[in-house]
Amino acid sequence: MSHFVSIQTQVKDIEALQSACAELGFGFEKDADARGIGTQQHGDYVVKLKGPCDIAVQRQPDGTFGLSTDWWDGHVEREVGAKYGRLLQLYAVHKTAREARRRGLSIQRRALANGTIKLVLTGASL
């Protein structure tokens, strides 16, 4: 039987996570059920993936958000990377961009051949 597993994450900005999901082409719903293989889990938010499983996003007691999903058979890993790698990378990019704009900085983004994303912040505040 398959089941949901949580991995320690540091998601603090739900709008940045929603933007990362949109960039990856995933749906993002509030107060919904995440699909698993033969199971489901309710989430404060749910990342609706293209395959048979979703990611439940739960507010933690410290105010951050935790992610849990059904990792069975590699469905989720193929979409978001191992341990949510691609999703968390884009979350960090969107969080950084939001903070930079809030501080009046401009941001340039460039994808590198090895899959990393380079950000360059410029502005008078630096």
Buried (B, 14 or more C-beta within 10 A) or exposed (E): EBEBEEEEBEBEBBEBBBBBBEBBEBEBBEEBEBBBBEBBBEBBBBBBBEEBBBBBBBBEEEEEBBBBBBBBEEBBBEBBBEEBEBBBBBBBBBBBBBBBEEEEBEBEEEEEEEEEEEEEBEEEEE
